[in-house]
Amino acid sequence: MATDSNKKTTIFRSKWAEWIFVNLPFVCFLGLLGVLYIGIAHSSEKKLRKIEALQREVKDTRWYYMNLQQDLMYGGTQSEMEKKVQPMGLKSPRGNTKVINAMKQK
């Protein structure tokens, strides 16, 4: 009986080994697909991190632009211009302004 049991395990092992060698290309193909899947997942995560960093940079740049635009608009008002030119001795006119038309040649 010991020899009969030995034959069964040997046959079982040989069928198993035969099945592995017959399907080895498919197993390698599945391994390759797994490696590609992992690589693509890492690549997409890297791109997402880069996109988030660029979005933060755009948000900061937009904030900086709006801040500069606000300062420029506020600095261009008449009252601010008067404050800026006051140390130079310039004053704004306090009355009706006169429009001078150049003489047209005939």
C-alpha positions, 0 to 999 in steps of 0.5 A: 500500500505504501507504493500505491500511495507513493504513486498517487503523490508522484502522479499528482506532483507531476500533473501539477508541475506539468500544469504549471509549465503548460500555463507558464506563459499565461502566468508570466502574462498575468505577472506583467499585467500586475507590474503594469497596473502598479506602475500606472497607479504610481504614475497617476498618483504622481500626476495628481500630486503635481496637479494639486501643487499647481492648483495651489500655486494658481490660487496663490498667484491669483490672490497676489494678482488681486491684491496688486490690482486692488492696491493699484486701483486704490492708489489711482484714486484722486485723493491718493494721488493728491497725497502722493504729489503734496510733498512736491508742492502740487495742488489739485485745481479747486474750480471749474477746469477750462478746456483749451482748443487748439486753433485750427488752421484754415 
